[in-house]
């Protein structure tokens, strides 16, 4: 097993969320309609927050928003240029962590549902636009570790049936971010058609803030649960000692 000294200030978690446009001809009745190999579809861009766990765990909403980088198709010459900019953000985080830990620790990509959408999309778009060849795209994305909150938080919900299923975005927001709810991503299609670019940008920034809040609340929930388990174990050990002492005293007086 490889050992390394953790340098918390050199760790990075990239919170991100992507948005897509799907023309009417490619829209399915249900499910995820965007396909990176369908040239009629577009990657609109997204927002990225590269978090340093030593500094960014307890950020206020206002300060967090100032740290978010947003990259959008309408601010780039082409979809390829947009993807190149996204690649640079991801690679920068990757290099900071790996160089500081002699390639024994890596950066984390964090979001909600990203393991079945955003991660797969980026991998294929890097290949499609020849930013990386097939082997390089696999190797690059495989260097990250994925923290998908839709899966991570499952154990924090009631499990009264023998079937575990990842939680959707609004399940998490309803539990961890009071009053926060977002419409389906399909609403972005109409915004894009109406050229309501600022509305799209504001929506995604708000989602990053909410996702970061979910992450923070999940971590605090895990800490609280572990503390409670430790407290109960301590009480049980104290009880066992008292019972043992009672038995001992009874044996002396019998």
C-alpha positions in Angstrom: 0.0 0.0 0.0 1.4 3.4 -0.9 1.9 5.9 1.9 2.1 9.7 1.6 1.9 12.7 3.7 -1.5 14.4 3.2 -1.0 18.1 2.3 -4.5 19.4 2.8 -3.8 22.8 1.3 -2.7 21.0 -1.9 -5.8 18.9 -2.2 -8.5 20.0 -4.7 -12.2 19.1 -5.1 -13.7 20.4 -8.4 -17.4 21.1 -7.9 -19.0 21.4 -11.3 -22.2 21.3 -13.3 -22.7 21.3 -17.1 -25.6 22.4 -19.2 -26.6 21.2 -22.6 -28.9 22.1 -25.4 -30.9 19.5 -27.2 -32.9 20.5 -30.4 -36.4 19.3 -30.8 -35.4 16.7 -33.3 -33.2 14.9 -30.8 -35.5 15.1 -27.7 -36.7 11.9 -26.2 -39.9 11.5 -24.3 -38.0 10.6 -21.2 -34.5 10.3 -20.0 -31.2 12.0 -20.7 -31.5 13.3 -24.2 -28.1 14.9 -24.8 -25.6 12.8 -26.7 -22.0 14.0 -27.2 -21.9 12.3 -30.6 -25.1 13.9 -31.9 -23.9 17.0 -33.8 -27.2 18.6 -33.4 -26.8 18.8 -29.7 -24.6 21.4 -28.0 -22.6 21.6 -24.8 -23.5 25.1 -23.5 -20.8 25.1 -20.8 -20.9 25.1 -17.1 -19.6 26.4 -13.8 -16.6 25.2 -11.8 -15.4 25.7 -8.3 -12.0 24.3 -7.5 -12.1 24.0 -3.7 -9.1 23.9 -1.4 -10.4 22.0 1.7 -8.1 23.9 3.9 -9.8 27.2 3.0 -13.2 26.7 1.3 -15.3 24.4 3.5 -17.1 27.2 5.4 -17.3 29.8 2.7 -20.3 32.2 2.8 -22.5 32.1 -0.3 -21.3 35.5 -1.4 -17.6 34.6 -1.2 -18.2 31.2 -2.8 -19.8 32.8 -5.8 -16.7 35.0 -6.3 -14.6 31.8 -6.5 -16.7 30.1 -9.2 -15.5 30.1 -12.8 -18.1 29.9 -15.5 -17.3 28.9 -19.1 -20.0 29.3 -21.8 -20.3 28.6 -25.5 -21.4 32.2 -26.2 -18.1 33.5 -24.8 -15.9 31.2 -26.9 -15.2 30.9 -30.6 -16.4 27.3 -30.8 -17.4 24.3 -28.8 -13.9 22.9 -29.1 -12.5 26.1 -27.6 -15.0 25.8 -24.7 -13.9 22.2 -24.1 -10.2 23.2 -24.2 -10.9 25.8 -21.4 -12.7 23.1 -19.4 -9.8 20.7 -19.9 -7.4 23.4 -18.6 -9.4 23.9 -15.4 -9.5 20.1 -14.7 -5.9 19.5 -15.6 -4.7 22.4 -13.4 -6.4 20.9 -10.3 -5.1 17.5 -11.2 -1.5 18.7 -11.5 -1.6 20.6 -8.2 -2.6 17.6 -6.2 -0.5 14.9 -8.0 2.7 16.9 -7.9 2.3 17.7 -4.2 1.7 14.1 -3.4 4.2 12.4 -5.8 1.3 11.0 -7.9 -0.1 9.1 -4.9 -3.1 11.3 -4.4 -5.3 12.9 -7.0 -8.0 15.6 -7.5 -11.7 14.9 -7.0 -14.6 15.7 -9.3 -17.7 16.4 -7.3 -21.3 16.9 -8.3 -24.8 15.4 -8.4 -25.4 12.6 -10.9 -22.0 13.4 -12.7 -20.9 9.8 -12.8 -23.7 8.9 -15.3 -23.7 12.1 -17.3 -21.1 14.9 -17.1 -18.1 12.6 -16.7 -19.1 10.4 -19.6 -19.9 13.5 -21.8 -16.6 15.2 -21.2 -14.7 12.0 -21.9 -16.4 11.6 -25.3 -16.2 15.3 -26.2 -12.5 15.3 -25.5 -12.2 12.5 -28.0 -14.7 13.9 -30.5 -12.9 17.2 -30.8 -9.4 15.6 -30.7 -8.3 17.5 -27.6 -7.2 14.0 -26.5 -7.0 10.8 -28.4 -9.0 7.8 -27.2 -6.3 6.4 -24.9 -5.4 9.8 -23.6 -9.0 10.7 -22.8 -9.5 7.4 -20.8 -6.2 7.9 -19.0 -6.9 11.6 -18.2 -10.4 11.1 -16.7 -9.3 7.9 -14.9 -6.8 9.9 -13.0 -9.5 11.7 -11.1 -11.6 10.3 -8.3 -15.4 10.8 -8.6 -17.5 11.9 -5.7 -21.1 11.7 -6.9 -23.3 13.0 -4.1 -26.4 11.3 -5.5 -24.7 8.0 -4.5 -22.7 9.2 -1.5 -25.8 10.5 0.4 -28.0 7.4 0.0 -27.1 6.1 3.5 -28.4 9.4 5.0 -32.0 8.8 3.8 -34.4 6.3 5.2 -33.9 2.8 3.8 -37.1 0.9 4.6 -37.0 -1.4 1.5 -34.2 -3.6 0.2 -33.5 -1.5 -2.8 -31.0 1.3 -3.0 -31.2 3.9 -5.7 -29.2 7.1 -6.2 -31.0 10.3 -5.1 -31.8 13.0 -7.6 -30.7 16.6 -7.2 -33.8 17.9 -5.6 -33.9 15.0 -3.1 -30.6 16.2 -1.9 -31.5 19.9 -1.9 -34.7 19.3 -0.1 -32.9 17.5 2.7 -29.7 19.6 3.0 -30.5 23.0 1.5 -33.7 24.4 2.9 -35.9 26.0 0.4 -33.7 25.3 -2.6 -35.2 23.6 -5.7 -34.4 23.7 -9.4 -36.5 23.0 -12.4 -35.5 20.2 -14.8 -32.5 20.9 -17.0 -34.9 20.8 -20.0 -35.9 24.4 -19.1 -32.4 25.5 -20.2 -33.3 24.5 -23.8 -36.0 27.2 -23.9 -33.7 29.7 -22.2 -31.0 29.1 -24.8 -33.5 29.4 -27.6 -34.6 32.7 -26.2 -31.0 33.8 -25.7 -31.5 34.2 -22.0 -27.9 33.5 -21.3 -27.6 35.4 -18.0 -30.5 33.3 -16.6 -28.7 30.1 -17.5 -25.5 31.4 -15.9 -27.2 32.4 -12.7 -29.0 29.1 -12.5 -25.8 27.1 -12.8 -23.9 29.2 -10.3 -26.8 28.7 -7.8 -26.6 25.0 -8.4 -22.8 25.0 -7.6 -23.5 26.9 -4.4 -26.3 24.4 -3.4 -24.0 21.4 -4.3 -21.2 22.7 -2.2 -23.7 23.2 0.7 -24.9 19.6 0.2 -21.3 18.4 0.4 -20.7 20.4 3.6 -23.9 19.1 5.2 -23.2 15.5 4.3 -19.7 15.8 5.8 -21.2 17.3 9.0 -23.9 14.6 9.1 -21.2 11.9 8.8 -19.2 13.4 11.6 -22.3 13.7 13.8 -23.2 10.1 13.2 -19.7 8.9 14.1 -19.7 11.0 17.2 -23.0 9.5 18.3 -21.8 6.0 17.6 -18.7 6.7 19.7 -20.8 8.2 22.5 -23.2 5.2 22.6 -20.3 2.8 22.6 -18.8 4.7 25.5 -22.1 4.5 27.4 -22.3 0.8 26.7 -18.8 0.2 28.0 -19.6 2.2 31.1 -22.8 0.2 31.6 -20.9 -3.1 31.3 -18.3 -2.0 33.9 -21.1 -1.0 36.3 -22.9 -4.4 35.8 -19.6 -6.2 36.3 -19.0 -4.3 39.5 -22.5 -5.1 40.7 -22.0 -8.8 40.0 -18.7 -8.6 41.9 -20.2 -6.9 44.9 -23.1 -9.4 45.0 -20.7 -12.3 45.0 -18.9 -10.8 48.0 -22.0 -10.3 50.0 -23.6 -13.7 49.2 
